[in-house]
């Protein structure tokens, strides 16, 4: 299974559609609900929300946008 985070973004959305068209088993991950193949809702700022999404993954595309209001994790 291929997991794509940032699946609703400018790079993620076309990637998810290309993988689905290539008959790959894809899980599209985003913070908000979306109508994408295999969509699952999770938040990178909440590691526990990622556990079920990543379970069984063979490949991970970790696509994240640069943010100006980043929370420091120290």
N, CA, C and O of each residue as an XYZ file, in Angstrom:
296
protein
N       0.840     -1.170      0.000
C       0.000      0.000      0.000
C       0.889      1.239      0.000
O       1.933      1.267      0.652
N       0.465      2.258     -0.736
C       1.181      3.525     -0.820
C       0.386      4.578     -0.060
O      -0.804      4.764     -0.316
N       1.036      5.264      0.872
C       0.397      6.322      1.650
C       0.937      7.663      1.174
O       2.146      7.839      1.025
N       0.030      8.607      0.937
C       0.410      9.951      0.514
C      -0.135     10.943      1.527
O      -1.350     11.111      1.637
N       0.759     11.610      2.277
C       0.308     12.686      3.154
C       0.272     13.967      2.326
O       0.923     14.062      1.285
N      -0.492     14.949      2.795
C      -0.638     16.175      2.014
C      -1.385     15.914      0.723
O      -1.130     16.555     -0.296
N      -2.308     14.969      0.773
C      -2.982     14.483     -0.428
C      -3.900     15.498     -1.091
O      -4.283     15.310     -2.245
N      -4.260     16.559     -0.400
C      -5.130     17.566     -1.011
C      -4.331     18.741     -1.565
O      -4.914     19.687     -2.095
N      -3.014     18.696     -1.453
C      -2.165     19.800     -1.908
C      -1.888     19.767     -3.402
O      -2.360     18.891     -4.126
N      -1.103     20.755     -3.843
C      -0.793     20.901     -5.270
C      -0.004     19.727     -5.829
O      -0.170     19.381     -6.998
N       0.837     19.115     -5.034
C       1.594     17.945     -5.485
C       0.875     16.650     -5.127
O       0.896     15.692     -5.900
N       0.242     16.618     -3.964
C      -0.391     15.396     -3.485
C      -1.587     14.940     -4.293
O      -1.728     13.754     -4.591
N      -2.443     15.873     -4.648
C      -3.672     15.499     -5.354
C      -3.390     14.846     -6.709
O      -3.958     13.791     -6.992
N      -2.534     15.431     -7.559
C      -2.227     14.748     -8.818
C      -1.524     13.404     -8.607
O      -1.740     12.461     -9.367
N      -0.683     13.322     -7.574
C       0.006     12.062     -7.284
C      -0.991     10.973     -6.914
O      -0.896      9.852     -7.412
N      -1.942     11.291     -6.050
C      -2.959     10.314     -5.639
C      -3.748      9.830     -6.848
O      -3.977      8.630     -6.999
N      -4.164     10.750     -7.706
C      -4.938     10.359     -8.887
C      -4.101      9.513     -9.848
O      -4.613      8.555    -10.427
N      -2.825      9.853    -10.025
C      -1.958      9.070    -10.912
C      -1.752      7.659    -10.370
O      -1.778      6.692    -11.132
N      -1.548      7.537     -9.067
C      -1.374      6.215     -8.463
C      -2.645      5.383     -8.593
O      -2.585      4.192     -8.900
N      -3.792      6.011     -8.359
C      -5.068      5.297     -8.477
C      -5.300      4.851     -9.917
O      -5.772      3.739    -10.151
N      -4.973      5.710    -10.886
C      -5.144      5.346    -12.295
C      -4.203      4.220    -12.701
O      -4.495      3.463    -13.627
N      -3.077      4.112    -12.008
C      -2.121      3.027    -12.278
C      -2.481      1.760    -11.505
O      -1.700      0.810    -11.451
N      -3.670      1.758    -10.908
C      -4.194      0.613    -10.149
C      -3.368      0.287     -8.912
O      -3.338     -0.862     -8.470
N      -2.701      1.283     -8.354
C      -1.975      1.099     -7.099
C      -2.953      1.226     -5.936
O      -3.922      1.981     -6.013
N      -2.698      0.495     -4.873
C      -3.495      0.640     -3.658
C      -2.953      1.860     -2.932
O      -1.840      1.830     -2.407
N      -3.737      2.937     -2.901
C      -3.270      4.204     -2.356
C      -4.167      4.663     -1.213
O      -5.389      4.526     -1.266
N      -3.532      5.210     -0.181
C      -4.245      5.841      0.924
C      -3.875      7.311      0.901
O      -2.710      7.671      1.068
N      -4.873      8.160      0.694
C      -4.679      9.607      0.635
C      -4.969     10.190      2.011
O      -6.067     10.017      2.539
N      -3.994     10.878      2.593
C      -4.122     11.394      3.956
C      -4.141     12.920      3.943
O      -3.310     13.562      3.300
N      -5.110     13.488      4.668
C      -5.163     14.940      4.852
C      -5.848     15.253      6.169
O      -6.502     14.397      6.766
N      -5.688     16.500      6.616
C      -6.311     16.922      7.878
C      -7.819     17.074      7.744
O      -8.562     16.870      8.704
N      -8.256     17.428      6.562
C      -9.681     17.693      6.348
C     -10.285     16.618      5.444
O      -9.577     15.995      4.652
N     -11.594     16.407      5.566
C     -12.250     15.444      4.679
C     -12.033     15.825      3.210
O     -12.009     17.006      2.863
N     -11.880     14.830      2.370
C     -11.668     15.071      0.944
C     -12.231     13.907      0.148
O     -12.309     12.779      0.634
N     -12.618     14.198     -1.071
C     -13.109     13.153     -1.969
C     -11.955     12.691     -2.851
O     -11.834     13.088     -4.010
N     -11.124     11.853     -2.275
C      -9.984     11.287     -2.983
C     -10.007      9.776     -2.816
O     -10.557      9.273     -1.836
N      -9.413      9.038     -3.762
C      -9.366      7.583     -3.621
C      -8.669      7.176     -2.324
O      -7.564      7.639     -2.039
N      -9.300      6.330     -1.554
C      -8.699      5.799     -0.339
C      -8.427      6.836      0.735
O      -7.492      6.671      1.519
N      -9.213      7.894      0.794
C      -8.939      8.984      1.737
C      -9.097      8.562      3.187
O     -10.037      7.855      3.551
N      -8.138      9.019      4.018
C      -8.193      8.853      5.476
C      -7.812     10.188      6.090
O      -6.917     10.873      5.595
N      -8.477     10.549      7.145
C      -8.199     11.812      7.814
C      -7.213     11.593      8.954
O      -7.405     10.708      9.787
N      -6.150     12.408      8.990
C      -5.140     12.364     10.051
C      -4.408     13.698     10.040
O      -4.511     14.471      9.087
N      -3.669     13.955     11.113
C      -2.958     15.224     11.246
C      -1.510     14.936     11.643
O      -1.260     14.247     12.632
N      -0.567     15.458     10.880
C       0.852     15.229     11.180
C       1.246     15.781     12.542
O       2.228     15.327     13.130
N       0.499     16.750     13.051
C       0.779     17.300     14.379
C       0.279     16.390     15.494
O       0.562     16.628     16.668
N      -0.468     15.344     15.127
C      -1.005     14.380     16.090
C      -0.513     12.985     15.701
O      -1.203     12.273     14.971
N       0.661     12.588     16.173
C       1.243     11.306     15.770
C       0.326     10.105     15.977
O       0.366      9.163     15.185
N      -0.486     10.118     17.006
C      -1.388      8.984     17.250
C      -2.419      8.832     16.131
O      -2.874      7.718     15.870
N      -2.797      9.920     15.467
C      -3.765      9.827     14.370
C      -3.149      9.155     13.149
O      -3.871      8.701     12.261
N      -1.821      9.088     13.099
C      -1.134      8.493     11.951
C      -0.958      6.986     12.055
O      -0.808      6.309     11.039
N      -0.976      6.456     13.269
C      -0.745      5.010     13.444
C      -1.655      4.153     12.561
O      -1.147      3.319     11.812
N      -2.974      4.324     12.619
C      -3.826      3.464     11.792
C      -3.671      3.726     10.297
O      -3.879      2.825      9.485
N      -3.311      4.941      9.933
C      -3.146      5.298      8.524
C      -1.903      4.639      7.931
O      -1.907      4.224      6.772
N      -0.845      4.544      8.726
C       0.417      3.990      8.242
C       0.519      2.478      8.389
O       1.440      1.868      7.845
N      -0.402      1.870      9.107
C      -0.373      0.428      9.324
C      -0.465     -0.309      7.988
O      -1.445     -0.158      7.259
N       0.535     -1.091      7.674
C       0.546     -1.870      6.440
C       1.135     -1.138      5.243
O       1.122     -1.668      4.131
N       1.649      0.063      5.448
C       2.209      0.837      4.338
C       3.533      0.242      3.868
O       4.364     -0.168      4.679
N       3.718      0.201      2.561
C       4.978     -0.224      1.957
C       5.801      0.984      1.514
O       7.032      0.951      1.516
N       5.091      2.057      1.132
C       5.723      3.275      0.624
C       5.021      4.467      1.254
O       3.804      4.454      1.437
N       5.799      5.506      1.588
C       5.231      6.733      2.147
C       5.742      7.931      1.369
O       6.950      8.146      1.271
N       4.820      8.714      0.815
C       5.142     10.018      0.244
C       4.761     11.031      1.310
O       3.576     11.243      1.567
N       5.744     11.655      1.928
C       5.521     12.607      3.012
C       5.575     14.015      2.421
O       6.622     14.662      2.404
N       4.423     14.469      1.939
C       4.336     15.775      1.289
C       3.756     16.771      2.276
O       2.610     16.638      2.706
N       4.546     17.763      2.630
C       4.090     18.791      3.568
C       4.446     20.160      3.008
O       5.490     20.342      2.381
N       3.567     21.106      3.245
C       3.802     22.470      2.787
C       4.603     23.235      3.830
O       4.539     22.936      5.023
N       5.347     24.210      3.373
C       6.022     25.112      4.303
C       4.947     25.934      5.005
O       3.973     26.354      4.379
N       5.122     26.160      6.282
C       4.118     26.902      7.047
C       4.782     28.034      7.810
O       5.906     27.898      8.292
N       4.098     29.118      7.912
C       4.631     30.273      8.635
C       4.275     30.225     10.114
O       4.917     30.901     10.917
N       3.282     29.455     10.488
C       2.826     29.406     11.886
C       3.081     28.032     12.499
O       2.184     27.427     13.086
N       4.291     27.555     12.360
C       4.660     26.222     12.820
C       4.787     26.202     14.345
O       5.332     27.124     14.951
N       4.277     25.144     14.938
C       4.394     24.946     16.380
C       5.714     24.231     16.648
O       6.021     23.227     16.005
N       6.482     24.737     17.582
C       7.761     24.107     17.923
C       7.520     22.871     18.775
O       6.771     22.921     19.750
N       8.152     21.763     18.410
C       8.054     20.520     19.159
C       9.390     20.283     19.852
O      10.250     19.580     19.322
N       9.565     20.865     21.030
C      10.828     20.696     21.752
C      10.577     20.178     23.142
O      11.521     19.971     23.904
